[in-house]
Amino acid sequence: MLILWSGGVDSTLILYKSLIQSNRGCSVRTLSINHPQVAGVKRMKEARAAIVSYLKQRYDFSTIEIDFQVDGKTIDDIKHDGLTQPLLWLFPALMYVDDDEPIVTGDIEGSGVLRHFDKLLGIVDYSAAILGKRITMDTPLLHYSKAEVIKEFRSLDENLFLMTRYCESKKKKPCMKCGSCIVHATALWQLESKLIR
């Protein structure tokens, strides 16, 4: 399987569970895209490097990392031009995925990507026909809330959970202002308040 892996909580939970389920992880690969829509690319790369080092002590898996650059453009220009994150991840995945290998994403309940998921599947089907590959997409966390993801992750490996990066800012510590920080903090509050069991 080819896991689209940001180094965040959702995709790292998928990676970890996939490594456990595949025993030694030999059939697991990750693809990470560093792109200018995320301000904290450097911090995400650091988090992924630490996670890879930690997991490779027990599992054998391969990683692919691509730096995506748009010269002379600001983040606002990129968003305005319609180069959205899902497409920036999907197009390289289509090139790297092997025949009959699923592309696995960490999209969870309420993810903005899911509003256009049928269109992404159409792109996958069309591209698969052109490339002569059998390609499927798998979203194993589709019915999980962020709080449920965190709860399961912490029960499996608290240390690994703490290594993940969810903040999209350049700051070393979470900014607690970006959308990802707010979603994460809300999920932790739900768990601490026992609203999620």
Backbone as a printed PyTorch tensor [residue, N CA C, xyz], in Angstrom:
tensor([[[  0.8350,  -1.1900,   0.0000],
         [  0.0000,   0.0000,   0.0000],
         [  0.8710,   1.2420,   0.0000]],

        [[  0.3500,   2.3110,  -0.5950],
         [  1.0370,   3.5970,  -0.6280],
         [  0.2340,   4.5590,   0.2420]],

        [[  0.7790,   4.9090,   1.3980],
         [  0.0830,   5.7730,   2.3510],
         [  0.5040,   7.2180,   2.1110]],

        [[ -0.4710,   8.0940,   1.8930],
         [ -0.1860,   9.5200,   1.7750],
         [  0.0010,  10.0410,   3.2010]],

        [[  1.2530,  10.3050,   3.5580],
         [  1.6400,  10.5050,   4.9570],
         [  2.1960,  11.8960,   5.2130]],

        [[  1.4580,  12.6780,   5.9780],
         [  1.8960,  14.0340,   6.3160],
         [  2.8030,  14.0510,   7.5310]],

        [[  2.6600,  13.0610,   8.4030],
         [  3.3560,  13.0690,   9.6910],
         [  2.4290,  13.5210,  10.8000]],

        [[  1.1620,  13.8010,  10.4410],
         [  0.1720,  14.1970,  11.4260],
         [ -0.4680,  12.9850,  12.1010]],

        [[ -1.3970,  13.2510,  12.9760],
         [ -2.0170,  12.2160,  13.8020],
         [ -2.7470,  11.1680,  12.9610]],

        [[ -3.5820,  11.6020,  12.0210],
         [ -4.4250,  10.6630,  11.2740],
         [ -3.5910,   9.7380,  10.3890]],

        [[ -2.7350,  10.3190,   9.5680],
         [ -1.9600,   9.4780,   8.6400],
         [ -0.9140,   8.6390,   9.3640]],

        [[ -0.4020,   9.1170,  10.5070],
         [  0.5770,   8.3220,  11.2600],
         [ -0.1050,   7.1550,  11.9560]],

        [[ -1.3440,   7.3470,  12.4060],
         [ -2.0880,   6.2100,  12.9610],
         [ -2.2800,   5.1420,  11.8920]],

        [[ -2.6470,   5.5470,  10.6900],
         [ -2.8030,   4.5850,   9.5960],
         [ -1.4850,   3.8730,   9.3220]],

        [[ -0.3980,   4.6280,   9.2660],
         [  0.9140,   4.0170,   9.0240],
         [  1.2300,   2.9860,  10.0940]],

        [[  1.0610,   3.3480,  11.3420],
         [  1.4050,   2.4460,  12.4480],
         [  0.5370,   1.1810,  12.4290]],

        [[ -0.7610,   1.3560,  12.2470],
         [ -1.6450,   0.1850,  12.2020],
         [ -1.3150,  -0.7040,  11.0060]],

        [[ -0.9640,  -0.1020,   9.8840],
         [ -0.6130,  -0.8790,   8.6910],
         [  0.6660,  -1.6750,   8.9140]],

        [[  1.6290,  -1.0720,   9.6010],
         [  2.8800,  -1.7720,   9.9010],
         [  2.6200,  -2.9410,  10.8490]],

        [[  1.7880,  -2.7240,  11.8460],
         [  1.4390,  -3.8040,  12.7840],
         [  0.7460,  -4.9380,  12.0330]],

        [[ -0.2240,  -4.5960,  11.1860],
         [ -1.0130,  -5.6080,  10.4790],
         [ -0.2040,  -6.3590,   9.4310]],

        [[  0.8060,  -5.6890,   8.8600],
         [  1.5990,  -6.3730,   7.8360],
         [  2.7910,  -7.1040,   8.4560]],

        [[  2.8080,  -7.1940,   9.7760],
         [  3.8160,  -7.9050,  10.5500],
         [  5.1400,  -7.1430,  10.5470]],

        [[  5.9000,  -7.1950,   9.4720],
         [  7.1810,  -6.4890,   9.4300],
         [  7.1110,  -5.2440,   8.5530]],

        [[  5.9850,  -4.9790,   7.9070],
         [  5.8080,  -3.7400,   7.1730],
         [  6.3540,  -3.7290,   5.7650]],

        [[  6.8360,  -4.8770,   5.2590],
         [  7.5230,  -4.8780,   3.9640],
         [  6.6410,  -4.4200,   2.8040]],

        [[  5.3250,  -4.4840,   2.9460],
         [  4.4550,  -4.0720,   1.8420],
         [  3.9400,  -2.6400,   2.0190]],

        [[  4.4910,  -1.9260,   2.9960],
         [  4.0210,  -0.5780,   3.3020],
         [  5.0170,   0.4520,   2.7690]],

        [[  4.4830,   1.4440,   2.0280],
         [  5.2860,   2.5680,   1.5540],
         [  4.5630,   3.8580,   1.8990]],

        [[  5.3370,   4.9150,   2.1150],
         [  4.7140,   6.2130,   2.3700],
         [  5.1470,   7.2040,   1.2980]],

        [[  4.2670,   8.1570,   1.0390],
         [  4.5690,   9.2640,   0.1350],
         [  4.2310,  10.5540,   0.8760]],

        [[  5.2160,  11.4350,   0.9930],
         [  5.0210,  12.7240,   1.6670],
         [  5.3370,  13.8430,   0.6940]],

        [[  4.4640,  14.8380,   0.6650],
         [  4.6280,  15.9800,  -0.2290],
         [  4.8630,  17.2210,   0.6210]],

        [[  5.9600,  17.9060,   0.3720],
         [  6.2340,  19.1810,   1.0390],
         [  5.8580,  20.2850,   0.0690]],

        [[  4.8270,  21.0360,   0.4010],
         [  4.3410,  22.0380,  -0.5340],
         [  4.0980,  23.3730,   0.1570]],

        [[  4.1130,  24.4550,  -0.5870],
         [  4.0930,  25.7920,  -0.0120],
         [  2.7650,  26.2260,   0.5950]],

        [[  1.7420,  25.4090,   0.5460],
         [  0.4930,  25.7970,   1.2090],
         [  0.5710,  25.5910,   2.7210]],

        [[  1.5450,  24.8120,   3.1760],
         [  1.7140,  24.5870,   4.6100],
         [  2.9330,  25.3810,   5.0660]],

        [[  2.7230,  26.3370,   5.9710],
         [  3.8150,  27.2070,   6.4120],
         [  4.8980,  26.4120,   7.1440]],

        [[  4.4960,  25.4130,   7.9160],
         [  5.4440,  24.6810,   8.7550],
         [  6.0250,  23.4450,   8.1090]],

        [[  6.4050,  23.5180,   6.8290],
         [  6.9450,  22.3560,   6.1190],
         [  8.1780,  21.8050,   6.8300]],

        [[  9.0640,  22.6910,   7.2590],
         [ 10.2930,  22.2590,   7.9370],
         [  9.9580,  21.4590,   9.1920]],

        [[  9.0050,  21.9160,   9.9580],
         [  8.6130,  21.2240,  11.1940],
         [  7.9820,  19.8650,  10.8790]],

        [[  7.1820,  19.8010,   9.8020],
         [  6.5780,  18.5260,   9.4130],
         [  7.6560,  17.5270,   9.0010]],

        [[  8.6640,  18.0020,   8.2670],
         [  9.7610,  17.1300,   7.8420],
         [ 10.5230,  16.6010,   9.0640]],

        [[ 10.7570,  17.4680,  10.0340],
         [ 11.4470,  17.0570,  11.2630],
         [ 10.6380,  15.9940,  12.0080]],

        [[  9.3320,  16.1980,  12.1010],
         [  8.4730,  15.2270,  12.7880],
         [  8.4950,  13.8880,  12.0630]],

        [[  8.3830,  13.9090,  10.7390],
         [  8.4080,  12.6500,   9.9760],
         [  9.7410,  11.9210,  10.1460]],

        [[ 10.8460,  12.6700,  10.1300],
         [ 12.1680,  12.0450,  10.2830],
         [ 12.2730,  11.3390,  11.6300]],

        [[ 11.7760,  11.9720,  12.6810],
         [ 11.8080,  11.3590,  14.0130],
         [ 10.9240,  10.1100,  14.0570]],

        [[  9.7660,  10.1820,  13.4310],
         [  8.8470,   9.0390,  13.4060],
         [  9.4530,   7.8750,  12.6260]],

        [[ 10.0590,   8.1630,  11.4810],
         [ 10.6890,   7.1070,  10.6770],
         [ 11.7840,   6.4270,  11.4870]],

        [[ 12.6090,   7.2170,  12.1560],
         [ 13.6870,   6.6560,  12.9810],
         [ 13.1260,   5.7410,  14.0710]],

        [[ 12.0550,   6.1850,  14.6900],
         [ 11.4120,   5.4120,  15.7640],
         [ 10.8190,   4.1090,  15.2250]],

        [[ 10.0820,   4.1890,  14.1250],
         [  9.4010,   3.0070,  13.5980],
         [ 10.3560,   2.0130,  12.9440]],

        [[ 11.4300,   2.5060,  12.3560],
         [ 12.3530,   1.6030,  11.6540],
         [ 13.1570,   0.7210,  12.6170]],

        [[ 13.0550,   0.9860,  13.8990],
         [ 13.6620,   0.1000,  14.8840],
         [ 12.9300,  -1.2460,  14.9200]],

        [[ 11.6560,  -1.2300,  14.4950],
         [ 10.8450,  -2.4550,  14.5350],
         [ 10.2980,  -2.8950,  13.1880]],

        [[ 10.1830,  -1.9620,  12.2460],
         [  9.5070,  -2.2900,  10.9930],
         [ 10.3570,  -1.8790,   9.7860]],

        [[ 10.1500,  -2.6020,   8.6970],
         [ 10.8280,  -2.2930,   7.4410],
         [  9.7930,  -1.7270,   6.4770]],

        [[  9.9640,  -0.4630,   6.1100],
         [  9.0620,   0.1600,   5.1370],
         [  9.8530,   1.2250,   4.4010]],

        [[  9.3490,   1.6030,   3.2400],
         [ 10.0690,   2.6120,   2.4560],
         [  9.2980,   3.9250,   2.4400]],

        [[ 10.0550,   5.0110,   2.2960],
         [  9.4570,   6.3430,   2.2910],
         [  9.8770,   7.0930,   1.0330]],

        [[  8.9590,   7.8830,   0.5200],
         [  9.2240,   8.7640,  -0.6200],
         [  8.8430,  10.1700,  -0.1620]],

        [[  9.7310,  11.1290,  -0.3890],
         [  9.4430,  12.5070,  -0.0020],
         [  9.7100,  13.4060,  -1.2030]],

        [[  8.7300,  14.2390,  -1.5300],
         [  8.8270,  15.1210,  -2.6920],
         [  8.6810,  16.5680,  -2.2260]],

        [[  9.6120,  17.4080,  -2.6560],
         [  9.5050,  18.8460,  -2.4100],
         [  8.8340,  19.4840,  -3.6120]],

        [[  7.6810,  20.0910,  -3.3730],
         [  6.9200,  20.7370,  -4.4400],
         [  7.1360,  22.2390,  -4.3390]],

        [[  7.5930,  22.8510,  -5.3970],
         [  7.8580,  24.2890,  -5.3980],
         [  7.0840,  24.9620,  -6.5240]],

        [[  6.5830,  26.1490,  -6.2330],
         [  5.9770,  26.9860,  -7.2610],
         [  6.7310,  28.3050,  -7.2040]],

        [[  7.6610,  28.5030,  -8.1270],
         [  8.5150,  29.6850,  -8.0980],
         [  7.7140,  30.9670,  -8.3020]],

        [[  8.0690,  31.9720,  -7.4760],
         [  7.5030,  33.3030,  -7.6540],
         [  6.0540,  33.4350,  -7.2400]],

        [[  5.5230,  32.4620,  -6.5140],
         [  4.1180,  32.5360,  -6.1300],
         [  4.0030,  32.5130,  -4.6130]],

        [[  3.0490,  33.2520,  -4.0970],
         [  2.7660,  33.2220,  -2.6660],
         [  1.7330,  32.1310,  -2.4050]],

        [[  1.5430,  31.8310,  -1.1470],
         [  0.5340,  30.8320,  -0.7760],
         [ -0.8430,  31.2630,  -1.2690]],

        [[ -1.1580,  32.5540,  -1.1590],
         [ -2.4620,  33.0440,  -1.6260],
         [ -2.6160,  32.8620,  -3.1310]],

        [[ -1.5360,  33.0980,  -3.8940],
         [ -1.5830,  32.8870,  -5.3420],
         [ -1.8800,  31.4340,  -5.6680]],

        [[ -1.2420,  30.5350,  -4.9400],
         [ -1.4150,  29.1040,  -5.1990],
         [ -2.8660,  28.6970,  -4.9360]],

        [[ -3.4190,  29.1560,  -3.8240],
         [ -4.8120,  28.8330,  -3.5170],
         [ -5.7460,  29.4210,  -4.5680]],

        [[ -5.4530,  30.6470,  -4.9910],
         [ -6.2940,  31.3200,  -5.9890],
         [ -6.2570,  30.5710,  -7.3250]],

        [[ -5.0920,  30.0310,  -7.6670],
         [ -4.9530,  29.2940,  -8.9280],
         [ -5.5830,  27.9040,  -8.8630]],

        [[ -6.0610,  27.5230,  -7.6910],
         [ -6.7570,  26.2470,  -7.5820],
         [ -5.8540,  25.0380,  -7.3850]],

        [[ -4.5880,  25.2510,  -7.0460],
         [ -3.7000,  24.1180,  -6.7680],
         [ -3.9340,  23.6820,  -5.3220]],

        [[ -4.9830,  22.9360,  -5.1150],
         [ -5.3580,  22.5630,  -3.7650],
         [ -4.5240,  21.3960,  -3.2530]],

        [[ -4.4520,  21.2720,  -1.9370],
         [ -3.6540,  20.2230,  -1.3180],
         [ -3.9970,  18.8160,  -1.8100]],

        [[ -5.2690,  18.4400,  -1.8990],
         [ -5.5570,  17.0690,  -2.3470],
         [ -4.9440,  16.7380,  -3.7070]],

        [[ -4.9950,  17.6860,  -4.6350],
         [ -4.4230,  17.4230,  -5.9570],
         [ -2.9050,  17.3870,  -5.9110]],

        [[ -2.3050,  18.2290,  -5.0660],
         [ -0.8480,  18.2290,  -4.9390],
         [ -0.3470,  16.8980,  -4.3850]],

        [[ -1.1790,  16.2240,  -3.6150],
         [ -0.8190,  14.9040,  -3.0870],
         [ -1.1890,  13.7960,  -4.0750]],

        [[ -2.3180,  13.9540,  -4.7290],
         [ -2.8350,  12.8720,  -5.5730],
         [ -2.0020,  12.6480,  -6.8320]],

        [[ -1.6170,  13.7060,  -7.5200],
         [ -0.9110,  13.5170,  -8.7920],
         [  0.4220,  12.7860,  -8.6310]],

        [[  1.2670,  13.1390,  -7.6480],
         [  2.4800,  12.3340,  -7.4590],
         [  2.1660,  10.8970,  -7.0490]],

        [[  1.1140,  10.7220,  -6.2410],
         [  0.7400,   9.3700,  -5.8180],
         [  0.4100,   8.4990,  -7.0210]],

        [[ -0.2800,   9.0680,  -8.0020],
         [ -0.6390,   8.3070,  -9.2010],
         [  0.5970,   7.8560,  -9.9760]],

        [[  1.6610,   8.6400,  -9.8980],
         [  2.8860,   8.2730, -10.5990],
         [  3.6860,   7.2120,  -9.8300]],

        [[  3.6250,   7.2550,  -8.5040],
         [  4.4280,   6.3420,  -7.6880],
         [  3.7150,   5.0420,  -7.3280]],

        [[  2.3920,   5.0390,  -7.3750],
         [  1.6570,   3.8360,  -6.9700],
         [  1.9070,   2.7040,  -7.9640]],

        [[  2.0610,   1.5100,  -7.4380],
         [  2.2500,   0.3330,  -8.2870],
         [  0.8970,  -0.2150,  -8.7340]],

        [[  0.9130,  -1.0200,  -9.7690],
         [ -0.3020,  -1.6660, -10.2480],
         [ -0.9170,  -2.4880,  -9.1200]],

        [[ -2.1960,  -2.3300,  -8.9090],
         [ -2.9580,  -3.0720,  -7.9060],
         [ -2.5660,  -2.7310,  -6.4650]],

        [[ -1.9620,  -1.5720,  -6.2710],
         [ -1.5910,  -1.1130,  -4.9290],
         [ -2.5580,   0.0000,  -4.5280]],

        [[ -3.1790,  -0.0880,  -3.3510],
         [ -4.1020,   0.9870,  -2.9620],
         [ -3.3630,   2.2470,  -2.5310]],

        [[ -3.9640,   3.3960,  -2.8210],
         [ -3.5240,   4.6720,  -2.2700],
         [ -4.3640,   4.8850,  -1.0190]],

        [[ -3.7010,   5.0310,   0.1310],
         [ -4.3990,   5.1260,   1.4110],
         [ -4.2730,   6.5470,   1.9590]],

        [[ -5.3980,   7.1440,   2.3150],
         [ -5.3840,   8.5080,   2.8610],
         [ -5.9070,   8.5180,   4.2970]],

        [[ -5.5250,   9.5640,   5.0360],
         [ -5.9350,   9.7010,   6.4260],
         [ -7.1300,  10.6090,   6.6130]],

        [[ -7.9730,  10.7180,   5.6100],
         [ -9.1480,  11.5810,   5.7350],
         [-10.1030,  11.0170,   6.7790]],

        [[-10.5720,  11.9140,   7.6590],
         [-11.4900,  11.5100,   8.7180],
         [-12.8450,  12.1810,   8.5180]],

        [[-13.7790,  11.7960,   9.3660],
         [-15.1220,  12.3710,   9.3360],
         [-15.0400,  13.8990,   9.3890]],

        [[-15.7580,  14.5550,   8.5030],
         [-15.7710,  16.0190,   8.4880],
         [-14.6430,  16.6500,   7.6970]],

        [[-13.7730,  15.8380,   7.1090],
         [-12.6660,  16.3730,   6.3200],
         [-13.2010,  17.1300,   5.1080]],

        [[-12.5970,  18.2880,   4.8260],
         [-13.0200,  19.0850,   3.6840],
         [-12.8310,  18.3650,   2.3590]],

        [[-11.8550,  17.4650,   2.3190],
         [-11.5830,  16.7000,   1.0910],
         [-12.7890,  15.8620,   0.6970]],

        [[-13.5250,  15.4010,   1.6800],
         [-14.6250,  14.4720,   1.4130],
         [-15.7620,  15.1200,   0.6180]],

        [[-15.8500,  16.4520,   0.6370],
         [-16.8790,  17.1330,  -0.1690],
         [-16.6690,  16.8910,  -1.6520]],

        [[-15.4130,  16.6780,  -2.0350],
         [-15.0710,  16.4960,  -3.4460],
         [-14.4690,  15.1170,  -3.7010]],

        [[-14.7210,  14.1890,  -2.7910],
         [-14.0630,  12.8880,  -2.8870],
         [-14.4660,  12.1330,  -4.1450]],

        [[-15.7190,  12.2860,  -4.5670],
         [-16.1620,  11.6100,  -5.7880],
         [-15.3890,  12.1130,  -7.0050]],

        [[-15.0630,  13.4100,  -7.0120],
         [-14.2650,  13.9590,  -8.1190],
         [-12.8400,  13.4080,  -8.0860]],

        [[-12.2770,  13.2770,  -6.8870],
         [-10.9290,  12.7040,  -6.7660],
         [-10.9200,  11.2500,  -7.2470]],

        [[-11.9680,  10.5080,  -6.9020],
         [-12.0580,   9.1190,  -7.3710],
         [-12.1650,   9.0800,  -8.8920]],

        [[-12.8850,  10.0390,  -9.4730],
         [-12.9720,  10.1200, -10.9320],
         [-11.6050,  10.3610, -11.5580]],

        [[-10.8150,  11.2460, -10.9400],
         [ -9.4620,  11.5060, -11.4300],
         [ -8.6130,  10.2410, -11.3360]],

        [[ -8.7560,   9.5250, -10.2230],
         [ -7.9990,   8.2740, -10.0360],
         [ -8.3830,   7.2640, -11.1150]],

        [[ -9.6680,   7.0800, -11.3440],
         [-10.1220,   6.1110, -12.3550],
         [ -9.6270,   6.4930, -13.7500]],

        [[ -9.7430,   7.7650, -14.0930],
         [ -9.3120,   8.2460, -15.4090],
         [ -7.7990,   8.0560, -15.5800]],

        [[ -7.0410,   8.4390, -14.5460],
         [ -5.5850,   8.3160, -14.5980],
         [ -5.1600,   6.8590, -14.6550]],

        [[ -5.8490,   6.0030, -13.9060],
         [ -5.5220,   4.5730, -13.9160],
         [ -5.6840,   4.0010, -15.3170]],

        [[ -6.7370,   4.4190, -16.0110],
         [ -6.9640,   3.9420, -17.3800],
         [ -5.8390,   4.4000, -18.3020]],

        [[ -5.4130,   5.6430, -18.1610],
         [ -4.3240,   6.1650, -18.9920],
         [ -3.0080,   5.4520, -18.6820]],

        [[ -2.7420,   5.2430, -17.3790],
         [ -1.4710,   4.6430, -16.9590],
         [ -1.4560,   3.1190, -17.0890]],

        [[ -2.6240,   2.5270, -17.3410],
         [ -2.6980,   1.0750, -17.4430],
         [ -2.4850,   0.3860, -16.1100]],

        [[ -2.9550,   1.0150, -15.0310],
         [ -2.8110,   0.4480, -13.6850],
         [ -4.1910,   0.2130, -13.0730]],

        [[ -4.2490,  -0.7530, -12.1750],
         [ -5.4370,  -0.9260, -11.3410],
         [ -5.1480,  -0.1730, -10.0410]],

        [[ -5.8730,   0.9140,  -9.8250],
         [ -5.6210,   1.7570,  -8.6530],
         [ -6.9190,   1.9330,  -7.8740]],

        [[ -6.8280,   1.7550,  -6.5760],
         [ -7.9750,   2.0090,  -5.7030],
         [ -7.5410,   3.0040,  -4.6270]],

        [[ -8.5240,   3.6450,  -4.0140],
         [ -8.2530,   4.5280,  -2.8790],
         [ -8.9380,   3.9560,  -1.6560]],

        [[ -8.2420,   4.0200,  -0.5320],
         [ -8.7710,   3.4950,   0.7180],
         [ -8.7280,   4.6060,   1.7690]],

        [[ -9.8180,   4.7860,   2.4850],
         [ -9.9050,   5.7940,   3.5450],
         [-10.3550,   5.1010,   4.8390]],

        [[ -9.4330,   4.4020,   5.5230],
         [ -9.8200,   3.5830,   6.6800],
         [-10.3480,   4.3640,   7.8780]],

        [[-10.0940,   5.6690,   7.9420],
         [-10.5560,   6.4680,   9.0870],
         [-11.7750,   7.3200,   8.7480]],

        [[-12.4030,   7.0300,   7.6600],
         [-13.4870,   7.8550,   7.1410],
         [-14.6040,   8.1070,   8.1570]],

        [[-14.8690,   7.1440,   9.0220],
         [-15.9630,   7.2980,   9.9920],
         [-15.4570,   7.5870,  11.4030]],

        [[-14.1900,   7.9710,  11.5120],
         [-13.5990,   8.3440,  12.8000],
         [-13.6840,   9.8580,  12.9890]],

        [[-13.9590,  10.2860,  14.2100],
         [-13.7990,  11.6960,  14.5580],
         [-12.3430,  11.8920,  14.9780]],

        [[-11.9020,  13.1370,  15.0800],
         [-10.5320,  13.4040,  15.5220],
         [-10.3070,  12.8410,  16.9300]],

        [[-11.3010,  12.9920,  17.7940],
         [-11.1640,  12.4680,  19.1600],
         [-11.0030,  10.9450,  19.1520]],

        [[-11.7390,  10.2520,  18.2930],
         [-11.6140,   8.7880,  18.2120],
         [-10.2490,   8.3730,  17.6850]],

        [[ -9.7230,   9.1390,  16.7280],
         [ -8.3780,   8.8600,  16.2110],
         [ -7.3540,   8.9940,  17.3360]],

        [[ -7.4310,  10.0990,  18.0720],
         [ -6.4770,  10.3470,  19.1590],
         [ -6.5870,   9.2700,  20.2330]],

        [[ -7.8060,   8.9120,  20.5930],
         [ -8.0020,   7.8940,  21.6310],
         [ -7.3690,   6.5670,  21.2220]],

        [[ -7.6290,   6.1230,  19.9980],
         [ -7.0530,   4.8550,  19.5450],
         [ -5.5340,   4.9380,  19.4510]],

        [[ -5.0320,   6.0370,  18.9150],
         [ -3.5910,   6.2110,  18.7360],
         [ -2.8860,   6.1400,  20.0920]],

        [[ -3.4010,   6.8850,  21.0730],
         [ -2.7720,   6.9160,  22.3990],
         [ -2.7970,   5.5450,  23.0580]],

        [[ -3.8370,   4.7690,  22.7900],
         [ -3.9060,   3.4270,  23.3900],
         [ -2.8830,   2.4840,  22.7570]],

        [[ -2.5100,   2.7390,  21.5090],
         [ -1.5360,   1.8880,  20.8250],
         [ -0.1010,   2.2650,  21.1600]],

        [[  0.2090,   3.5640,  21.1580],
         [  1.5850,   3.9970,  21.4010],
         [  1.6020,   5.4860,  21.7220]],

        [[  1.6000,   5.8100,  22.9930],
         [  1.5760,   7.2030,  23.4470],
         [  2.8170,   7.9670,  22.9660]],

        [[  3.9900,   7.3330,  22.9970],
         [  5.2200,   8.0060,  22.5650],
         [  5.1490,   8.4080,  21.0970]],

        [[  4.6800,   7.4930,  20.2690],
         [  4.5550,   7.7920,  18.8430],
         [  3.5330,   8.9080,  18.6220]],

        [[  2.4420,   8.8600,  19.3330],
         [  1.4220,   9.9060,  19.2440],
         [  2.0320,  11.2820,  19.5220]],

        [[  2.8680,  11.3650,  20.5460],
         [  3.4710,  12.6390,  20.9330],
         [  4.4910,  13.1420,  19.9140]],

        [[  4.9620,  12.2680,  19.0390],
         [  5.9270,  12.6590,  18.0120],
         [  5.2510,  13.2890,  16.7870]],

        [[  3.9550,  13.1160,  16.6510],
         [  3.2630,  13.6280,  15.4620],
         [  3.1780,  15.1500,  15.5040]],

        [[  2.9490,  15.7240,  14.3400],
         [  2.8670,  17.1820,  14.2010],
         [  1.5150,  17.5190,  13.5820]],

        [[  0.7490,  18.3500,  14.2470],
         [ -0.5540,  18.7300,  13.6950],
         [ -0.6220,  20.2140,  13.3540]],

        [[  0.2100,  21.0320,  13.9670],
         [  0.1910,  22.4750,  13.7300],
         [  0.7790,  22.7830,  12.3540]],

        [[  0.1500,  23.7030,  11.6310],
         [  0.6260,  24.0670,  10.2970],
         [  1.4840,  25.3310,  10.2940]],

        [[  1.8160,  25.8540,  11.4800],
         [  2.6420,  27.0650,  11.5510],
         [  4.1280,  26.7050,  11.5240]],

        [[  4.9590,  27.7310,  11.4440],
         [  6.4120,  27.5320,  11.4530],
         [  6.9630,  27.3600,  12.8670]],

        [[  6.1470,  27.6150,  13.8540],
         [  6.6060,  27.5830,  15.2460],
         [  6.9690,  26.1640,  15.6800]],

        [[  7.9250,  26.0910,  16.6170],
         [  8.3490,  24.7840,  17.1200],
         [  7.2220,  24.1350,  17.9260]],

        [[  6.5730,  24.9290,  18.7670],
         [  5.4510,  24.4360,  19.5610],
         [  4.1500,  24.7830,  18.8360]],

        [[  3.0830,  24.0150,  19.0780],
         [  1.7960,  24.3210,  18.4270],
         [  1.3600,  25.7620,  18.6740]],

        [[  0.8850,  26.4110,  17.6100],
         [  0.4970,  27.8240,  17.7030],
         [ -0.8320,  28.0230,  18.4220]],

        [[ -1.6680,  26.9940,  18.4350],
         [ -3.0010,  27.0250,  19.0380],
         [ -3.9300,  28.0440,  18.3720]],

        [[ -3.5730,  28.4640,  17.1410],
         [ -4.4030,  29.4200,  16.4030],
         [ -4.8640,  28.8760,  15.0570]],

        [[ -4.0490,  28.0270,  14.4260],
         [ -4.4190,  27.5140,  13.1010],
         [ -5.5700,  26.5160,  13.2410]],

        [[ -6.2240,  26.2240,  12.1250],
         [ -7.3610,  25.3050,  12.1410],
         [ -7.0170,  23.9440,  12.6930]],

        [[ -5.8260,  23.4260,  12.3470],
         [ -5.4180,  22.0940,  12.8220],
         [ -5.2530,  22.0770,  14.3360]],

        [[ -4.6550,  23.1340,  14.8930],
         [ -4.4800,  23.2190,  16.3460],
         [ -5.8370,  23.2570,  17.0640]],

        [[ -6.7590,  24.0120,  16.5040],
         [ -8.0810,  24.1420,  17.1240],
         [ -8.8150,  22.8050,  17.1100]],

        [[ -8.7640,  22.0890,  15.9770],
         [ -9.4150,  20.7740,  15.8820],
         [ -8.7840,  19.8080,  16.8780]],

        [[ -7.4460,  19.8220,  16.9740],
         [ -6.7310,  18.9250,  17.8790],
         [ -7.0930,  19.2290,  19.3390]],

        [[ -7.0550,  20.5170,  19.7050],
         [ -7.3640,  20.9160,  21.0810],
         [ -8.8090,  20.5740,  21.4460]],

        [[ -9.7180,  20.7610,  20.4990],
         [-11.1260,  20.4280,  20.7450],
         [-11.2910,  18.9300,  20.9940]],

        [[-10.6010,  18.1130,  20.1960],
         [-10.6790,  16.6530,  20.3610],
         [-10.1200,  16.2320,  21.7140]],

        [[ -9.0050,  16.8290,  22.1340],
         [ -8.4340,  16.5100,  23.4500],
         [ -9.4010,  16.9000,  24.5640]],

        [[-10.0330,  18.0560,  24.4200],
         [-11.0180,  18.4990,  25.4100],
         [-12.1930,  17.5110,  25.4770]],

        [[-12.6690,  17.0450,  24.3130],
         [-13.7700,  16.0760,  24.2860],
         [-13.3860,  14.7940,  25.0320]],

        [[-12.1500,  14.3550,  24.8470],
         [-11.6930,  13.1410,  25.5220],
         [-11.5550,  13.3580,  27.0170]],

        [[-10.9610,  14.4800,  27.4080],
         [-10.7970,  14.7790,  28.8330],
         [-12.1340,  14.9920,  29.5200]],

        [[-13.1070,  15.5400,  28.8080],
         [-14.4460,  15.7600,  29.3670],
         [-15.3150,  14.5000,  29.2860]],

        [[-14.7250,  13.4270,  28.7610],
         [-15.4170,  12.1410,  28.6050],
         [-16.6550,  12.2340,  27.7100]],

        [[-16.6080,  13.1490,  26.7380],
         [-17.6870,  13.2510,  25.7640],
         [-17.5590,  12.1510,  24.7020]],

        [[-16.3370,  11.6140,  24.5640],
         [-16.0740,  10.4830,  23.6630],
         [-15.6160,   9.3290,  24.5350]],

        [[-16.2750,   8.1970,  24.4130],
         [-15.9100,   7.0300,  25.2320],
         [-15.3020,   5.9470,  24.3950]]])
